[in-house]
Amino acid sequence: MFIKIRRDTLIILLLAFMLILCGRLITYVAFASSDEIHDGIAISGVIIKGNDVVPVDTIRSNVMQAGFRDGSVIYGDVLKTSKREVSLQDALQTAQEFAKQSTVPGTSVQPITAADVQVDKNTGVVTVTVIEDFSSVDLTDKTKSGVEGWNSVNQNFH
């Protein structure tokens, strides 16, 4: 049942294992303690907070149109997308404007009155905090046949 191993072979195997383990540990510590980032920080995702009516996917797609999508990379204060390079502050401001333009699906109602976009430069996570306020939204019917037209049609059938 036991495999016969000589003592000197066992010592060599243990030393090789310890050497490999120490090498990996030193490599990890050297990488974790380095301050330099040569490749930039990739955008890893968009988190939406504060929405009730407007779907998360609508807000997320609008923020992604500002450049915060997969494949975009942050180099210091520059956001580099597949098509262009933009100042990070300009991209944040554009993302705030795009988030405010998010509508309720099937309507032209834009209930988002304020948006705050922040980027964690260590992880690449974009956090969007929105405030929806329906008290400031104009909900009048802008079609030619409004509610009165619909009621008059129904009254003809009575």
DSSP file (Angstrom, degrees, kcal/mol; ACC not computed):
  #  RESIDUE AA STRUCTURE BP1 BP2  ACC     N-H-->O    O-->H-N    N-H-->O    O-->H-N    TCO  KAPPA ALPHA  PHI   PSI    X-CA   Y-CA   Z-CA
    1    1 A M              0   0    0      0, 0.0     2,-0.3     0, 0.0     0, 0.0   0.000 360.0 360.0 360.0 -39.7    0.0    0.0    0.0
    2    2 A F        -     0   0    0      1,-0.0     2,-0.5     0, 0.0     0, 0.0  -0.638 360.0-129.6 -87.7 145.6    2.8    2.4    0.8
    3    3 A I        -     0   0    0     -2,-0.3     2,-0.6     1,-0.0    -1,-0.0  -0.806  24.4-123.0 -92.5 131.6    5.3    3.5   -1.9
    4    4 A K        +     0   0    0     -2,-0.5     2,-0.4     0, 0.0    -1,-0.0  -0.655  37.5 173.6 -79.3 119.5    8.9    3.1   -0.8
    5    5 A I        -     0   0    0     -2,-0.6     2,-0.1     4,-0.0    -2,-0.0  -0.991  29.2-123.7-126.7 132.3   10.7    6.4   -1.1
    6    6 A R     >  -     0   0    0     -2,-0.4     4,-2.0     1,-0.1     5,-0.2  -0.363  24.3-115.6 -72.2 157.3   14.2    7.0    0.1
    7    7 A R  H  > S+     0   0    0      1,-0.2     4,-2.1     2,-0.2     5,-0.2   0.888 113.8  51.2 -63.6 -41.7   14.8    9.7    2.6
    8    8 A D  H  > S+     0   0    0      1,-0.2     4,-1.9     2,-0.2    -1,-0.2   0.850 109.0  51.9 -68.5 -32.4   17.0   11.8    0.3
    9    9 A T  H  > S+     0   0    0      2,-0.2     4,-2.3     1,-0.2    -1,-0.2   0.900 109.6  50.2 -66.9 -40.7   14.3   11.7   -2.5
   10   10 A L  H  X S+     0   0    0     -4,-2.0     4,-2.3     2,-0.2    -2,-0.2   0.890 109.7  50.3 -63.9 -40.3   11.7   12.9    0.0
   11   11 A I  H  X S+     0   0    0     -4,-2.1     4,-2.4     2,-0.2    -1,-0.2   0.910 110.4  49.9 -65.1 -42.2   13.8   15.8    1.2
   12   12 A I  H  X S+     0   0    0     -4,-1.9     4,-2.3     2,-0.2    -2,-0.2   0.916 111.4  48.9 -63.2 -43.1   14.5   16.9   -2.5
   13   13 A L  H  X S+     0   0    0     -4,-2.3     4,-2.3     2,-0.2    -2,-0.2   0.909 112.0  48.4 -63.8 -42.5   10.7   16.8   -3.2
   14   14 A L  H  X S+     0   0    0     -4,-2.3     4,-2.4     2,-0.2    -2,-0.2   0.897 111.6  49.8 -65.0 -40.5    9.9   18.8   -0.1
   15   15 A L  H  X S+     0   0    0     -4,-2.4     4,-2.3     2,-0.2    -2,-0.2   0.895 110.6  50.0 -65.8 -38.9   12.5   21.4   -0.9
   16   16 A A  H  X S+     0   0    0     -4,-2.3     4,-2.4     2,-0.2    -2,-0.2   0.916 111.2  49.3 -64.4 -42.3   11.2   21.7   -4.5
   17   17 A F  H  X S+     0   0    0     -4,-2.3     4,-2.4     1,-0.2    -2,-0.2   0.921 112.3  47.7 -61.9 -44.2    7.7   22.2   -3.2
   18   18 A M  H  X S+     0   0    0     -4,-2.4     4,-2.6     1,-0.2    -1,-0.2   0.887 111.1  51.7 -64.8 -38.7    8.8   24.8   -0.7
   19   19 A L  H  X S+     0   0    0     -4,-2.3     4,-2.1     2,-0.2    -2,-0.2   0.916 111.7  45.7 -65.3 -43.4   10.8   26.6   -3.4
   20   20 A I  H  X S+     0   0    0     -4,-2.4     4,-2.2     2,-0.2    -2,-0.2   0.922 113.7  49.7 -64.6 -44.4    7.8   26.7   -5.8
   21   21 A L  H  X S+     0   0    0     -4,-2.4     4,-2.1     1,-0.2    -2,-0.2   0.915 111.9  47.6 -61.8 -44.8    5.5   27.9   -3.0
   22   22 A C  H  X S+     0   0    0     -4,-2.6     4,-2.5     2,-0.2    -1,-0.2   0.880 110.0  53.4 -65.2 -37.9    7.9   30.7   -1.9
   23   23 A G  H  X S+     0   0    0     -4,-2.1     4,-2.2     2,-0.2    -2,-0.2   0.915 110.4  46.2 -63.0 -43.3    8.4   31.8   -5.5
   24   24 A R  H  X S+     0   0    0     -4,-2.2     4,-2.2     2,-0.2    -1,-0.2   0.898 112.6  50.7 -66.4 -38.9    4.6   32.1   -6.0
   25   25 A L  H  X S+     0   0    0     -4,-2.1     4,-2.4     2,-0.2    -2,-0.2   0.906 110.7  48.4 -65.1 -41.8    4.3   34.0   -2.7
   26   26 A I  H  X S+     0   0    0     -4,-2.5     4,-2.4     2,-0.2    -1,-0.2   0.898 110.8  51.2 -65.6 -40.6    7.0   36.4   -3.6
   27   27 A T  H  X S+     0   0    0     -4,-2.2     4,-2.0     2,-0.2    -2,-0.2   0.915 111.6  47.5 -62.3 -43.2    5.5   37.1   -7.1
   28   28 A Y  H  X S+     0   0    0     -4,-2.2     4,-2.7     2,-0.2     5,-0.2   0.927 112.5  48.1 -64.7 -45.1    2.1   37.8   -5.5
   29   29 A V  H  X S+     0   0    0     -4,-2.4     4,-1.9     1,-0.2    -2,-0.2   0.893 111.1  51.4 -64.1 -39.8    3.5   40.1   -2.8
   30   30 A A  H  X S+     0   0    0     -4,-2.4     4,-0.5     1,-0.2    -1,-0.2   0.898 113.5  44.3 -65.0 -39.7    5.5   42.0   -5.5
   31   31 A F  H >< S+     0   0    0     -4,-2.0     3,-0.7     1,-0.2    -2,-0.2   0.915 113.9  49.3 -70.1 -42.2    2.4   42.5   -7.7
   32   32 A A  H 3< S+     0   0    0     -4,-2.7    -2,-0.2     1,-0.2    -1,-0.2   0.800 112.4  47.7 -69.2 -28.8    0.2   43.5   -4.8
   33   33 A S  H 3< S+     0   0    0     -4,-1.9    -1,-0.2    -5,-0.2     2,-0.2   0.533  86.5 107.6 -91.5  -4.8    2.6   46.0   -3.4
   34   34 A S    <<  -     0   0    0     -3,-0.7    -3,-0.0    -4,-0.5    -4,-0.0  -0.529  49.1-165.8 -77.2 139.1    3.3   47.8   -6.7
   35   35 A D        +     0   0    0     -2,-0.2     2,-0.2     2,-0.0    -1,-0.1   0.691  59.5  95.6 -93.2 -23.4    1.8   51.2   -7.2
   36   36 A E        -     0   0    0      1,-0.0     2,-0.5     2,-0.0    -2,-0.1  -0.476  53.0-166.3 -76.5 137.6    2.4   51.5  -10.9
   37   37 A I        +     0   0    0     -2,-0.2     4,-0.1     1,-0.1    -1,-0.0  -0.944  12.7 171.0-123.5 107.9   -0.4   50.6  -13.2
   38   38 A H  S    S+     0   0    0     -2,-0.5    -1,-0.1     1,-0.2    -2,-0.0   0.812  76.1  47.0 -87.0 -31.5    0.8   50.2  -16.8
   39   39 A D  S    S-     0   0    0      1,-0.2    -1,-0.2     3,-0.0    -2,-0.0   0.524 102.5-129.5 -91.9  -5.0   -2.3   48.8  -18.4
   40   40 A G        -     0   0    0     33,-0.1     2,-0.6     2,-0.0    -1,-0.2  -0.183  34.2 -65.5  80.7 178.0   -4.9   51.2  -16.9
   41   41 A I  E     -A   74   0A   0     33,-2.4    33,-3.2    -4,-0.1     2,-0.2  -0.931  47.4-140.6-109.3 120.7   -8.1   50.3  -15.1
   42   42 A A  E     -A   73   0A   0     -2,-0.6     2,-0.5    31,-0.2    31,-0.2  -0.545  25.5-107.7 -78.9 143.8  -10.7   48.6  -17.2
   43   43 A I        -     0   0    0     29,-2.5    28,-0.4    26,-0.3    82,-0.2  -0.601  38.7-178.3 -69.5 119.6  -14.4   49.5  -16.7
   44   44 A S        -     0   0    0     80,-1.7     2,-0.3    -2,-0.5    81,-0.2   0.614  51.7 -34.6-102.6 -13.2  -15.8   46.4  -14.9
   45   45 A G  E     -d  125   0B   0     79,-1.0    81,-2.9    24,-0.1     2,-0.5  -0.926  47.3-111.1 169.6 167.4  -19.4   47.3  -14.5
   46   46 A V  E     -d  126   0B   0     -2,-0.3     2,-0.5    79,-0.2    81,-0.2  -0.986  23.6-162.9-123.7 124.2  -22.1   49.9  -13.9
   47   47 A I  E     -d  127   0B   0     79,-3.4    81,-3.3    -2,-0.5     2,-0.4  -0.916   6.7-156.4-107.8 131.0  -24.1   49.9  -10.7
   48   48 A I  E     -d  128   0B   0     -2,-0.5     2,-0.3    79,-0.2    81,-0.2  -0.910  13.3-179.4-110.0 132.1  -27.4   51.9  -10.6
   49   49 A K  E     +d  129   0B   0     79,-2.9    81,-2.6    -2,-0.4    -2,-0.0  -0.964  55.9  25.0-128.7 146.9  -28.9   53.2   -7.3
   50   50 A G  S    S+     0   0    0     -2,-0.3    82,-0.5     1,-0.3     2,-0.3   0.448  76.6 133.0  90.5   2.0  -32.1   55.1   -6.5
   51   51 A N        +     0   0    0      1,-0.2    -1,-0.3    80,-0.1     5,-0.1  -0.659  18.2 162.4 -90.4 144.4  -34.3   54.2   -9.4
   52   52 A D  S    S+     0   0    0     -2,-0.3    -1,-0.2     3,-0.1    -2,-0.0   0.659  78.7  15.3-119.3 -45.8  -37.9   53.1   -8.9
   53   53 A V  S    S+     0   0    0      2,-0.1    -2,-0.1     3,-0.0     3,-0.1   0.850 106.8  76.3-103.8 -46.6  -39.7   53.4  -12.2
   54   54 A V  S    S-     0   0    0     50,-0.1    50,-0.1     1,-0.1    48,-0.0  -0.546  89.8-113.7 -71.5 126.5  -37.1   53.8  -14.9
   55   55 A P     >  -     0   0    0      0, 0.0     4,-1.7     0, 0.0     3,-0.3  -0.230  12.7-125.1 -63.7 149.6  -35.5   50.3  -15.5
   56   56 A V  H  > S+     0   0    0      1,-0.2     4,-2.9     2,-0.2     5,-0.2   0.877 109.9  57.2 -60.2 -39.7  -31.9   49.7  -14.6
   57   57 A D  H  > S+     0   0    0      1,-0.2     4,-2.3     2,-0.2    -1,-0.2   0.853 104.3  52.3 -64.0 -34.3  -31.1   48.5  -18.2
   58   58 A T  H  > S+     0   0    0     -3,-0.3     4,-1.8     2,-0.2    -1,-0.2   0.940 114.0  41.7 -66.2 -47.2  -32.3   51.8  -19.6
   59   59 A I  H  X S+     0   0    0     -4,-1.7     4,-2.3     1,-0.2     5,-0.2   0.917 114.8  52.2 -66.2 -42.5  -30.1   53.9  -17.3
   60   60 A R  H  X S+     0   0    0     -4,-2.9     4,-2.3     1,-0.2    -2,-0.2   0.908 109.1  48.9 -62.2 -43.1  -27.2   51.5  -17.8
   61   61 A S  H  X S+     0   0    0     -4,-2.3     4,-1.3     1,-0.2    -1,-0.2   0.883 111.1  50.6 -66.7 -36.1  -27.4   51.7  -21.6
   62   62 A N  H  X S+     0   0    0     -4,-1.8     4,-0.5     2,-0.2    -1,-0.2   0.900 111.5  47.4 -66.8 -39.4  -27.5   55.5  -21.5
   63   63 A V  H ><>S+     0   0    0     -4,-2.3     5,-1.1     1,-0.2     3,-1.0   0.870 108.3  55.8 -68.7 -35.4  -24.4   55.6  -19.2
   64   64 A M  H ><5S+     0   0    0     -4,-2.3     3,-1.6     1,-0.2    -1,-0.2   0.814  97.6  63.6 -65.4 -28.8  -22.6   53.2  -21.5
   65   65 A Q  H 3<5S+     0   0    0     -4,-1.3    -1,-0.2     1,-0.3    -2,-0.2   0.745  94.0  62.2 -66.0 -22.1  -23.2   55.5  -24.4
   66   66 A A  T <<5S-     0   0    0     -3,-1.0    -1,-0.3    -4,-0.5    -2,-0.2   0.537 131.6 -90.4 -80.2  -5.7  -21.1   58.1  -22.6
   67   67 A G  T < 5S+     0   0    0     -3,-1.6     2,-1.7    -4,-0.2    -3,-0.2   0.294  93.3 120.1 118.7  -9.5  -18.1   55.7  -22.8
   68   68 A F      < +     0   0    0     -5,-1.1     2,-0.2    23,-0.1    -3,-0.1  -0.525  49.0 114.1 -89.4  71.7  -18.4   53.6  -19.6
   69   69 A R  S >  S-     0   0    0     -2,-1.7     3,-2.1    -5,-0.1   -26,-0.3  -0.784  77.0 -63.3-131.9 173.6  -18.8   50.2  -21.3
   70   70 A D  T 3  S+     0   0    0      1,-0.3     3,-0.1    -2,-0.2   -26,-0.1  -0.348 121.4  31.9 -59.6 136.9  -16.8   47.0  -21.6
   71   71 A G  T 3  S+     0   0    0      1,-0.4    -1,-0.3   -28,-0.4     2,-0.2   0.196  89.4 120.0  98.3 -15.6  -13.5   47.5  -23.3
   72   72 A S    <   -     0   0    0     -3,-2.1   -29,-2.5   -29,-0.2    -1,-0.4  -0.600  45.5-161.7 -83.0 146.1  -13.1   51.1  -22.0
   73   73 A V  E     -AB  42  80A   0      7,-2.5     7,-3.2   -31,-0.2     2,-0.6  -0.978  14.0-137.6-133.0 140.6  -10.0   51.8  -19.9
   74   74 A I  E     -AB  41  79A   0    -33,-3.2   -33,-2.4    -2,-0.4     2,-0.6  -0.879  16.3-175.5 -99.7 120.8   -9.1   54.6  -17.5
   75   75 A Y  E >   - B   0  78A   0      3,-2.9     3,-1.4    -2,-0.6     2,-0.6  -0.892  64.8 -63.6-112.9  96.2   -5.5   55.9  -17.8
   76   76 A G  T 3  S-     0   0    0     -2,-0.6   -35,-0.0     1,-0.3    -2,-0.0  -0.510 121.6 -12.0  65.3-110.4   -5.1   58.4  -15.0
   77   77 A D  T 3  S+     0   0    0     -2,-0.6    11,-2.5    -3,-0.1     2,-0.4   0.039 120.9  90.7-109.2  23.8   -7.6   61.2  -15.9
   78   78 A V  E <   -BC  75  87A   0     -3,-1.4    -3,-2.9     9,-0.2     2,-0.6  -0.976  61.3-151.1-123.9 132.8   -8.3   59.9  -19.4
   79   79 A L  E     -BC  74  86A   0      7,-3.4     7,-2.9    -2,-0.4     2,-0.6  -0.912  15.0-162.3-100.5 118.9  -11.1   57.5  -20.5
   80   80 A K  E     +BC  73  85A   0     -7,-3.2    -7,-2.5    -2,-0.6     5,-0.2  -0.905  11.8 178.3-107.2 118.6  -10.0   55.6  -23.6
   81   81 A T        -     0   0    0      3,-3.0    -9,-0.1    -2,-0.6   -10,-0.1  -0.426  48.0 -93.0-103.7-176.6  -12.8   53.9  -25.5
   82   82 A S  S    S+     0   0    0      1,-0.2     3,-0.1    -2,-0.2   -10,-0.0   0.703 124.4  32.6 -71.3 -17.7  -12.6   51.8  -28.7
   83   83 A K  S    S-     0   0    0      1,-0.3     2,-0.3     0, 0.0    -1,-0.2   0.715 124.8  -5.4-110.5 -26.9  -13.4   55.0  -30.7
   84   84 A R        -     0   0    0    -17,-0.1    -3,-3.0     2,-0.0     2,-0.4  -0.951  57.7-110.9-159.0 172.0  -11.9   57.9  -28.9
   85   85 A E  E     +C   80   0A   0     -2,-0.3     2,-0.3    -5,-0.2    -5,-0.2  -0.981  37.0 179.3-116.6 129.9  -10.0   59.3  -25.9
   86   86 A V  E     -C   79   0A   0     -7,-2.9    -7,-3.4    -2,-0.4     2,-0.1  -0.945  36.0-100.3-130.9 148.0  -12.0   61.6  -23.6
   87   87 A S  E  >  -C   78   0A   0     -2,-0.3     4,-2.3    -9,-0.2    -9,-0.2  -0.439  33.1-128.0 -61.1 140.1  -11.2   63.5  -20.4
   88   88 A L  H  > S+     0   0    0    -11,-2.5     4,-2.2     1,-0.2     5,-0.1   0.867 108.9  52.8 -62.6 -36.7  -12.6   61.5  -17.4
   89   89 A Q  H  > S+     0   0    0    -12,-0.4     4,-2.2     2,-0.2    -1,-0.2   0.898 109.3  48.8 -66.5 -40.0  -14.4   64.6  -16.1
   90   90 A D  H  > S+     0   0    0      2,-0.2     4,-2.5     1,-0.2    -2,-0.2   0.898 111.2  50.2 -64.9 -40.0  -16.1   65.2  -19.5
   91   91 A A  H  X S+     0   0    0     -4,-2.3     4,-2.4     2,-0.2    -2,-0.2   0.889 110.1  50.3 -66.0 -38.5  -17.2   61.6  -19.6
   92   92 A L  H  X S+     0   0    0     -4,-2.2     4,-1.9     2,-0.2    -2,-0.2   0.913 112.0  47.4 -64.7 -42.1  -18.6   61.8  -16.1
   93   93 A Q  H  X S+     0   0    0     -4,-2.2     4,-2.0     2,-0.2    -2,-0.2   0.906 112.9  48.5 -66.0 -41.8  -20.5   65.0  -17.0
   94   94 A T  H  X S+     0   0    0     -4,-2.5     4,-2.6     1,-0.2    -2,-0.2   0.899 109.4  53.0 -64.2 -40.7  -21.8   63.4  -20.2
   95   95 A A  H  X S+     0   0    0     -4,-2.4     4,-2.3     1,-0.2    -1,-0.2   0.876 107.6  51.8 -63.7 -37.1  -22.9   60.3  -18.4
   96   96 A Q  H  X S+     0   0    0     -4,-1.9     4,-1.8     2,-0.2    -1,-0.2   0.925 111.3  46.9 -63.6 -44.1  -24.9   62.4  -15.9
   97   97 A E  H  X S+     0   0    0     -4,-2.0     4,-1.0     1,-0.2    -2,-0.2   0.911 113.1  48.8 -64.0 -42.4  -26.7   64.2  -18.7
   98   98 A F  H  < S+     0   0    0     -4,-2.6     3,-0.3     1,-0.2    -1,-0.2   0.871 108.8  53.3 -66.4 -36.2  -27.4   60.9  -20.5
   99   99 A A  H >< S+     0   0    0     -4,-2.3     3,-1.3     1,-0.2    -1,-0.2   0.877 106.3  53.4 -65.5 -36.7  -28.7   59.3  -17.2
  100  100 A K  H 3< S+     0   0    0     -4,-1.8    12,-0.3     1,-0.2    -1,-0.2   0.765 102.7  59.1 -68.0 -24.6  -31.1   62.3  -16.8
  101  101 A Q  T 3< S+     0   0    0     -4,-1.0    -1,-0.2    -3,-0.3    -2,-0.2   0.410  76.7 122.0 -85.6   2.7  -32.5   61.7  -20.3
  102  102 A S    <   -     0   0    0     -3,-1.3    10,-0.5    -4,-0.2     2,-0.3  -0.451  48.9-156.8 -67.3 136.4  -33.5   58.1  -19.5
  103  103 A T        -     0   0    0      7,-0.2     7,-0.2    -2,-0.1     5,-0.1  -0.732  24.9 -98.3-114.6 161.7  -37.3   57.6  -20.1
  104  104 A V    >   -     0   0    0      5,-2.0     3,-2.1    -2,-0.3     5,-0.3  -0.649  60.9 -95.3 -71.2 131.3  -40.0   55.4  -18.8
  105  105 A P  T 3  S+     0   0    0      0, 0.0     3,-0.1     0, 0.0    -1,-0.1  -0.216 108.4  16.5 -57.2 135.0  -40.3   52.6  -21.5
  106  106 A G  T 3  S+     0   0    0      1,-0.3     2,-0.2    -3,-0.0    -2,-0.0   0.422 119.4  71.5  85.2  -0.3  -43.0   53.4  -24.0
  107  107 A T  S <  S-     0   0    0     -3,-2.1    -1,-0.3     2,-0.1    -4,-0.1  -0.774  78.4-126.8-133.0 177.8  -43.3   57.0  -23.1
  108  108 A S        +     0   0    0     -2,-0.2     2,-0.4    -3,-0.1    -2,-0.0   0.138  65.5 129.9-109.9  17.2  -41.3   60.2  -23.4
  109  109 A V        -     0   0    0     -5,-0.3    -5,-2.0    28,-0.1    -2,-0.1  -0.586  39.5-167.3 -77.1 127.3  -41.5   60.9  -19.6
  110  110 A Q        +     0   0    0     -2,-0.4    -7,-0.2    -7,-0.2    -8,-0.1  -0.826  14.2 169.1-115.1  89.0  -38.1   61.7  -18.1
  111  111 A P        +     0   0    0      0, 0.0    22,-2.9     0, 0.0     2,-0.7   0.572  44.7 103.0 -81.3  -7.3  -38.6   61.4  -14.3
  112  112 A I  E     +E  132   0B   0    -10,-0.5    20,-0.2   -12,-0.3     3,-0.1  -0.657  39.1 170.5 -81.3 115.2  -34.9   61.6  -13.4
  113  113 A T  E     +     0   0B   0     18,-2.4     2,-0.3    -2,-0.7    -1,-0.2   0.704  65.1  21.1 -96.8 -23.4  -34.1   65.1  -12.1
  114  114 A A  E     -E  131   0B   0     17,-1.1    17,-2.3   -15,-0.1     2,-0.3  -0.998  60.5-176.0-146.5 146.7  -30.6   64.5  -10.8
  115  115 A A  E     -E  130   0B   0     -2,-0.3     2,-0.4    15,-0.2    15,-0.2  -0.999   8.2-162.7-143.1 142.1  -27.9   62.0  -11.4
  116  116 A D  E     -E  129   0B   0     13,-2.6    13,-2.8    -2,-0.3     2,-0.5  -0.992   8.8-167.2-126.7 123.9  -24.5   61.5   -9.8
  117  117 A V  E     +E  128   0B   0     -2,-0.4     2,-0.3    11,-0.2    11,-0.2  -0.947   9.6 176.1-115.6 126.8  -21.9   59.4  -11.6
  118  118 A Q  E     -E  127   0B   0      9,-2.6     9,-3.0    -2,-0.5     2,-0.4  -0.967  15.1-153.7-129.9 147.1  -18.7   58.2   -9.8
  119  119 A V  E     -E  126   0B   0     -2,-0.3     2,-0.8     7,-0.2     7,-0.2  -0.979  13.1-140.4-122.0 128.4  -15.9   55.9  -10.9
  120  120 A D     >  -     0   0    0      5,-2.3     4,-2.7    -2,-0.4     5,-0.3  -0.795  12.9-159.0 -83.7 113.3  -13.7   53.9   -8.6
  121  121 A K  T  4 S+     0   0    0     -2,-0.8    -1,-0.1     1,-0.2   -45,-0.1   0.577  86.9  53.3 -75.1  -7.7  -10.3   54.3  -10.1
  122  122 A N  T  4 S+     0   0    0      3,-0.1    -1,-0.2   -81,-0.0    -2,-0.0   0.837 124.4  19.6 -90.7 -37.9   -9.0   51.1   -8.3
  123  123 A T  T  4 S-     0   0    0     -3,-0.1    -2,-0.2     2,-0.1   -79,-0.1   0.679  93.8-125.6-106.8 -22.3  -11.7   48.7   -9.4
  124  124 A G     <  +     0   0    0     -4,-2.7   -80,-1.7     1,-0.3   -79,-1.0   0.630  56.5 148.4  84.0  14.1  -13.3   50.3  -12.5
  125  125 A V  E     -d   45   0B   0     -5,-0.3    -5,-2.3   -81,-0.2     2,-0.5  -0.713  37.2-149.5 -86.2 129.8  -16.8   50.1  -11.1
  126  126 A V  E     -dE  46 119B   0    -81,-2.9   -79,-3.4    -2,-0.4     2,-0.5  -0.879  10.2-162.1 -99.8 124.0  -19.1   53.0  -12.2
  127  127 A T  E     -dE  47 118B   0     -9,-3.0    -9,-2.6    -2,-0.5     2,-0.5  -0.935   4.2-169.1-111.3 124.0  -21.7   53.9   -9.7
  128  128 A V  E     -dE  48 117B   0    -81,-3.3   -79,-2.9    -2,-0.5     2,-0.5  -0.957   1.1-169.7-115.0 119.7  -24.8   56.0  -10.8
  129  129 A T  E     -dE  49 116B   0    -13,-2.8   -13,-2.6    -2,-0.5     2,-0.3  -0.948  12.9-174.1-109.4 122.6  -27.1   57.4   -8.2
  130  130 A V  E     - E   0 115B   0    -81,-2.6     2,-0.5    -2,-0.5   -15,-0.2  -0.821  19.0-149.4-118.2 155.9  -30.3   58.9   -9.6
  131  131 A I  E     - E   0 114B   0    -17,-2.3   -18,-2.4    -2,-0.3   -17,-1.1  -0.987  12.0-158.0-123.7 119.6  -33.2   60.8   -8.1
  132  132 A E  E     + E   0 112B   0    -82,-0.5     2,-0.4    -2,-0.5   -20,-0.2  -0.853  14.2 175.5 -98.6 128.8  -36.7   60.3   -9.7
  133  133 A D    >   -     0   0    0    -22,-2.9     3,-0.7    -2,-0.5     4,-0.1  -0.909  14.4-179.4-137.4 106.6  -39.2   63.1   -9.1
  134  134 A F  G >  S+     0   0    0     -2,-0.4     3,-0.8     1,-0.2    -1,-0.1   0.571  74.5  77.5 -83.1  -7.9  -42.5   62.9  -10.8
  135  135 A S  G 3  S+     0   0    0      1,-0.2    -1,-0.2   -24,-0.1    -2,-0.0   0.768  98.4  44.2 -71.8 -22.6  -43.7   66.2   -9.3
  136  136 A S  G <  S+     0   0    0     -3,-0.7     2,-0.4   -25,-0.1    -1,-0.2   0.380  92.5 103.6-100.1   3.9  -41.6   68.1  -11.9
  137  137 A V  S <  S-     0   0    0     -3,-0.8     2,-0.8    -4,-0.1   -28,-0.1  -0.728  70.4-131.4 -92.9 133.7  -42.6   66.0  -14.9
  138  138 A D        +     0   0    0     -2,-0.4    -2,-0.1     1,-0.1    -3,-0.1  -0.743  27.6 177.2 -81.8 110.9  -45.1   67.3  -17.4
  139  139 A L        +     0   0    0     -2,-0.8    -1,-0.1    -5,-0.1     2,-0.1   0.024  27.6 135.6-106.5  26.1  -47.6   64.4  -17.9
  140  140 A T        -     0   0    0      1,-0.1     2,-0.5     2,-0.0    -2,-0.0  -0.432  62.9-107.0 -74.5 150.7  -50.0   66.1  -20.3
  141  141 A D        -     0   0    0      1,-0.1    -1,-0.1    -2,-0.1     5,-0.1  -0.657  32.2-175.1 -79.5 125.2  -51.3   64.2  -23.3
  142  142 A K        +     0   0    0     -2,-0.5     2,-0.1     3,-0.1    -1,-0.1   0.238  46.9 106.5-107.6  12.2  -49.6   65.5  -26.4
  143  143 A T  S    S-     0   0    0      1,-0.1     3,-0.2     2,-0.1    -2,-0.0  -0.478  76.7-118.8 -87.7 164.2  -51.5   63.4  -29.0
  144  144 A K  S    S+     0   0    0      1,-0.2     2,-1.1    -2,-0.1    -1,-0.1   0.910 107.7  51.1 -70.0 -42.5  -54.2   64.8  -31.3
  145  145 A S  S    S+     0   0    0      3,-0.1    -1,-0.2     4,-0.1    -2,-0.1  -0.770  83.0 177.9 -98.3  93.8  -56.9   62.5  -30.0
  146  146 A G     >  -     0   0    0     -2,-1.1     4,-1.3    -3,-0.2     5,-0.1   0.209  50.6 -68.8 -77.7-159.2  -56.7   63.1  -26.2
  147  147 A V  H  > S+     0   0    0      1,-0.2     4,-2.3     2,-0.2     5,-0.2   0.851 130.7  58.5 -66.5 -35.9  -58.8   61.6  -23.5
  148  148 A E  H  > S+     0   0    0      1,-0.2     4,-2.3     2,-0.2    -1,-0.2   0.910 104.2  51.3 -63.2 -40.9  -61.8   63.6  -24.5
  149  149 A G  H  > S+     0   0    0      1,-0.2     4,-1.4     2,-0.2    -1,-0.2   0.878 110.2  49.1 -62.5 -38.0  -61.8   62.1  -28.0
  150  150 A W  H  X S+     0   0    0     -4,-1.3     4,-1.9     2,-0.2    -1,-0.2   0.894 110.7  50.0 -69.5 -40.3  -61.7   58.6  -26.5
  151  151 A N  H  X S+     0   0    0     -4,-2.3     4,-2.1     1,-0.2    -2,-0.2   0.879 107.7  53.7 -66.3 -37.8  -64.6   59.3  -24.2
  152  152 A S  H  X S+     0   0    0     -4,-2.3     4,-1.0     1,-0.2    -1,-0.2   0.854 107.6  51.2 -67.9 -32.0  -66.7   60.7  -27.0
  153  153 A V  H >X S+     0   0    0     -4,-1.4     4,-0.6     1,-0.2     3,-0.5   0.927 110.7  48.4 -66.8 -43.9  -66.2   57.5  -29.0
  154  154 A N  H >< S+     0   0    0     -4,-1.9     3,-0.9     1,-0.2     4,-0.3   0.846 106.1  57.7 -66.4 -33.1  -67.2   55.4  -26.0
  155  155 A Q  H >< S+     0   0    0     -4,-2.1     3,-1.0     1,-0.2    -1,-0.2   0.786  97.0  62.9 -69.3 -25.7  -70.4   57.5  -25.4
  156  156 A N  H << S+     0   0    0     -4,-1.0    -1,-0.2    -3,-0.5    -2,-0.2   0.749  99.0  55.4 -68.9 -22.5  -71.6   56.8  -28.9
  157  157 A F  T <<        0   0    0     -3,-0.9    -1,-0.2    -4,-0.6    -2,-0.2   0.539 360.0 360.0 -88.9  -5.8  -71.8   53.1  -28.1
  158  158 A H    <         0   0    0     -3,-1.0    -1,-0.2    -4,-0.3    -2,-0.1   0.481 360.0 360.0 -79.9 360.0  -74.1   53.5  -25.1
